Amino acid sequence: MYWNSMVVETLHNDRIKEATRNRLPVELREARPGVEQSYNPALAWIGERIKDIGSRIVEISGQPEQSLN
């Protein structure tokens, strides 16, 4: 009996931890209903940093920038 109780309690605690981890992303999506659901602020920030670093590398290398248009 003790073993079953311990297993059930462990599974219950694991589910609570998982639900707590998942709560923040859900709350963020619900707080901004008009924003595209696939938009991820962290990825947008990383993308901007990559773009900035790339521009600096081009400046340092002395190569002229080429337009993609």
Secondary structure, DSSP 8 states (H G I E B T S, - for coil): -HHHHHHHHHHHHHHHHHHHHHHHHHHHHHH-TTS-TT--HHHHHHHHHHHHHHHHHHHHHT-------
